[in-house]
Amino acid sequence: MQLLVKKILTWLVLVVTVTGCQSTAESATPAPADYPAKVVEQEAVDGRTDQLVIDSPATGGRRSVWVLKPAAWKPGSTGWRALYLLHGCCAGGGWDWLRTGEVARLTARLNAVVIVPEGGSMGWYADWRDGLAWETFHMTEVPRLVEPRYGVGTRRAVAGFSMGGLGAFGYAARHPGVFEAAASFSGVLDTREDVPGYRAFMADNGVDTEDLWGDPGAWPEHNPADLVGRLKGVRLYASSGDGEPGPLDRGDEAIDRTEAAIMRQNRNFARAAEKAGVKVTTDFYGKGTHTWPYWIRSFERALPLLLP
C-alpha cells in the first residue's frame, strides 16, 4: 500500500513539473458565444509566438495581441501562469517588446504564457473620459478571449516600460487580486509631480488631458504614487536611471531630461510606498537613459520577482 501511494505521488509531481500547471488553478471563464469582442484572426509568427487580432468594441476597432507560449505548452494544457507586458508611448506598440528577440530568449524556459497587448500610441492604459476604453480592452476583453485559449490559470503578473509602467501599477491597484506581481521600468509613476509639464507633453502629442483623466483633481485615480496604498500584498519592482549617459549608452549623449524626470517620479513613488507600508523592490541604478537597453536589463532583473 505504501509503495502504491509513493508511485501515485511521484506521478503527480512529474505531471506538475512537465506541464507547469498549478494543481488548484482554473482557466479563466471563456467568453460566451454572444460576447461582443471577438478574435477575428490568429497567425503563427514563429514556433512560440502567435498574433491575435481582436475586434474590440471598447476601442472601436481591431487590436493586436501577441502571445508567447511556454516551451512545454500544448493545446488543451491548463493552469499556466500569465505575464502581461505593456508598452510605452508615442510610437511602436506591443511589438516593441518582441522586436529584438530578447524577451523571447529570456522567457524561453519559464512556465508562463506571455501576453503582449496593443495599447495605443497615446492610450495611457485608461478608459478615457472622452475617447477609447483601453482599460476595458486590457482588463476585460483580452483576458476573456485570450486566457482560456492558452490555458491560463489564476496566477498573473504584469510589467511595463515608460507609459507601460504607469499601466502596470495602475491596473494592479485598480483591479485587486488580479496580479500577484507588477514591475515598472522607467515608468511614469507620478504624473502629478509636474501637471503643467504633462499637459504640455500630451498636447504636443494630440491629447487633451481633460479627455483622458479629466480635471487634475481626478488624476490620482490613474497616478501610481497616489494608488500605492492599494498595492499592498503585490510584489513590486521599480527601476529607473538618472538621465546621465551610462554603461549601456554610447557615451557621447546629452543628459536625458525625460529619464531624469522619471527618476524624480520613481523616488516620489518609493517614498509614498514607504509611508503606506507597501514593500517595493527598487533598482535606482544611477547613470542611464530612457532607452531599451536599460529596460530589457531591468526586465531580466525583475523576472525572479515576477515569476518566481
N, C-alpha and C positions, 0 to 999 in steps of 0.2 A: 504493500500500500504506500509506504513512504517513497519507494522508488517511482511509483506511478505519479505521485504528486510532484516529485522532483522533475520528472520528464515534462509534465504539463507546464510547470513554472518556467523551465528552460525554453520551451516552445514559445510561451508568451513573451519572454524577454527578446527572443530573436525576431518575433513579429514586430514589436515596437521599434527595435533598433533598425530594422530594414526599412520600414515604412516611414519612420519619423513621426508617427502619429502619437497623439496623446490618448490614452485609453478612455478618458472621460470626455474627450472633445466631441462636439457635434458640429456638423456642417451648418453654415448659415441657411436660413429659411429661403428656399428658392422663390423667385418672383412668380406670382400667379400668372396664368395664361393671358389675362387681360391687363397685366401691368403695363402702364403707358410707355415706359422706357424699354427699348428692345436692343439686343445685339443684332446688328444687320450685316456685319461682315466679320470674318475671322481668317487671318492669314498667318502661316508659319513663316517667321522672319529667318529663324535658324532652328537648330535642333532643340534649343531650350526656350526660345522666345516666340511668343505669339503676339500679334497685333489685333486687337478687337476694335470695332467701330460701333459705338452705341448711339442710337437715335435718342437724344436726351431732351425731353420736354422742359426740364429745369433750365437748360442753357439754350434752348431754342435751335438746336442743330445737331449735327453728327460730330461726336468727340471720340478721340482715340484713347485707348488704354493698352499699354504694353505689359505683358506678363512673362516673367522668367520662372520657369518651372524648376523644382529641385531635380537633381540628377536621378534620384530614385523614384520620381513621380511616374505614376501610371494612371490611365483612365480608370475612374472608379475608386481610386485611393482617397481616403478622407482623413481629417484631423490635422492637416498641415497648418503650421504657423504662417502668418502673413506679415510681410514687411511692406508698408506703403512708402513710396518715395515721392516727395513733392518738389517741383522745380522752382526756379527763380523767375524774376520778371523780365519783361521788356523784349525778349527775343527768344528764339529756340522753342522750348516747351518740354514736354515729358521726355522726348528723345535725348535731351541734353544729358540725362542720367546715363544713357546707354551708348552714346555715340563713340566713346573711346574704348569700350570693351572692358574697362577696369571694374565696373560694378558686376558684370557677368563673371569675371575672374574671381573677385573677392567673395561672391556668394555661391560659387560653384559647389562647395562642399557643405553648404548649410541646408538643413531640412526646413526650408521655408519657401513659400510662394512669394515672389517679389512683384508687387503691383505698382505700376508707374502710370498714373492718370494724367491726361492733359488738364491744364489749369488756367489756360488763357494767358496771353502775354501780360495783361494787367488785371488778372482776375482777383487777386488778393484773398483767395480762399474764404469768400464770404457770400452769403445771399445778399445781393445789393439791395439798398433801399429802392433804387430805381434802375433795374438792369437785370443781368443774368444771375441765376441762383447756383453758383459754383459749389457752395457748401452742401446743398441738397444733392447735386450730382455726385460729389465725392463720398458723402456720408450715407446716402440712401440708394441712389440708382446704381452706383458702381458695386457696392457690397452685395446687393440683392441679385445682381446679374453675373458678377464675376466670381465671387467666392464659392457658390455652390458648383460652378462649372469646373473649378480646380480643387475642390475638396477641402477648402479652408475651414478650420475648426474655430475655436473660441479665443485663441491667443493671437494678438496683433501688436505690432509696433509701427511707429511712423517716424520719418525723418525728412528734413528738407534743408535746402540751402537758400540763403538770402530771403526773398519773399516766401519761399517754402518753409523756412524756419518759423516764421510767424504762423503759417498754416499748420505745421506740425504741433506746436504748443497750443495754438488756439483750438484746434479740433480735439486734442486730448483733454483740454479744460472744459470745453462746452459739451462734450459727449462722455461723461464719466463712465468708466468701466469698459469702454471700447478698446482702448490701448493700454497695454501694461508698461510700455516704454516709449519715449519720444526723444528725438535728438534734433538739434539746430546747429547748422554750420554757417557762421557769419550771418546769423538770422536777424531779421527785423523784429526785435523783442521789446521795443519801447517807442512806439510811434509818437507818443505824447512828449517825448524828450525835445522834439522840435516840430511843433504843429505847423507854423508858417512854412518851414522847410519842406515838410511832406505835402502840404497843399500846393506849393510851387512845383515840386517834383511831379506830382500827379497831373497837374495842369499841363506841364510840358509834355506829358505822355497821353494827353487827351482824356484825362479822368477828372471828374468833379467829385471831390471827397464827400460832398453832400449827398450825391447819388450812391456812393459806396458805403460809407459808415454813418452818414448823417452829420449833424452838428457835432463839433468836438466834444460836447458833453456826453455824447453817446459812444465815443471812441473806446472807452475802457472795455466794452463788451468784446472787442476784437483786438485788444492790446495785451500781449502775453505778460508784461510787467504788472498789469492790473489783475490778470486772471490767475496769477501764480498760486494763490491760496486754494484754487480748485484742482491743483495738480498734485496734491499730497497723495502719496502712495504710488505715483507713477515714477518709474526710473527715468531720470532726466539727464541729458548731456548737452552742454552748450560750449561751443568753441568760437574763437574769433582772434584775428590778428589786430595789430595797432595801426596798420596802414603803411608802415615803413617797408620798403623792399626787403624781402627776406631770402632765406636759403633756396626757395623754390621759384624765385624770380631771376631775371637775367642780371639784375644788379644796377642797371642804369635808369630805372623808372623813377618818376617823381613820387612823392608821398601820395598814397591813395586815400583821398579825403572821405570817400564812401566807407571804406573799411574802418577808418579812424572813428567815424560817427557810429558805425555798427559796434565797435568796441565799447564806446560810452553806453550804448543801449544795453549791451550784454552785462556790463558791470551794474547798471541800474537793475536789471532783472535779477542778478545774483544777490544784490542787497535786499531786494524785495522778497526773494525766496528765503533768505536767512531770517528776515523779520517775521515771515509767515510760518517758519518752522518746516519749510519744504527743502528736502535734500536735493541738490543738483551737482552733478559732476561737471566741473568747468575745466576747459583747456584754453586759457588765455595765453597763447604761445608767443606773444611779443611780435617780432617782426613778421609781416605777412600781409598780402594784399587780397582784394576781393576777387579772387580768381580760382579757377577749377583745381589746380594742383593742391591748394590748401584744403579745399572741400573734400576731395577724394582721400587725402591723408586723414582728415578728421573722421570721415566715414569709416575708414578701416579701423581707426582707434575706437570708434563708438560701437562697432559690431558686437563685441562681447557683452555690452550693456543692453543693446537692442535685442539680440538673440543669444542669450546665454545658453 
